[in-house]
């Protein structure tokens, strides 16, 4: 028997993932776009000599209050960035 490479996939499951993550209008599509933009922003920071760090596990409600974000908006991620003192 010859080896099988890759994984067996369930086409319906894969299509569901595409609908939620990749296709516009999907439930997680805005988050994916946000992370893509944040990745480019982080790369631009490094090209300019700055550094940055994504902050995970923050409380979105507290962040909204501290950043004075309206009730119709949300905080998708936090990124601390700056130049190092030399």
N, C-alpha and C positions, 0 to 999 in steps of 0.2 A: 504494500500500500504506500503510495507517495504521500509526503508531508503536505499538510494544508496550511497555507499562510494567511494571515489576516484573521478576521473574526466573522462568525456567522451573524448576520444582521436581520432584524425584523424591519422590513421596509416601512410598515405603518408607524413603528416607533421612531425611525429615523425621520420620516416626514413630519411627525409631531414635533420633534426637536427643531427641525428647520423652521416650522411655523412659529415656534415660540422664541427662537433665538436669532434667526438670520433674516427672515422675511419681514419687511416693514409691516407694522400692525400687530406683530407678535407680542406676546406678553412681556418678554424679556429683551426685546429689540432695543428700546431706549437705553437700558443698562449696558448692552454690548457696545453701542455707539459711544457711550460715555467713556467706557474703558479704553476703546480704541483712541479716542481723542486724548485721554490722559496719558496713554503710552507715547503718543507723538509729543505731547507737552514735556514729558519727562526726558525724552531723547533730546529735545531742544534745549532744556535746562543744562544737560550734561555738555552739549556742544558749546554752550556759552560759559562753561566753567562753574556752573552752580550744581547743587545736588538736591535731591528730593527723596521723600519717603512717603509711600501711601500708608494711611492709617486705617487699619481694619478693626472691626469690633466696636465702633463708636455708637453712642446712643443717638439715633436720628432726631428724636424729639428734642433732646438737649441741644444738639447742634443747630436745629432750626431756630430755637429760642435765642441762643447766643449769637447767631449770625443774622437775626431779624429777618427770617425767611417767611413769606406769607403762607397762609394755611393751604393755598392751592398749589404750592410748590413743595419740593422735597430736596433733601441733601443726598446726592448719590454717592459721593466719596469725599474724603478729605485727603489733601496732599500738602504736606509741609515741605517748603522749599526755601532755599537761600544759598548764599555764598559762605564758604568757610573762612574764618579768620586765619590769617597766616602770620 
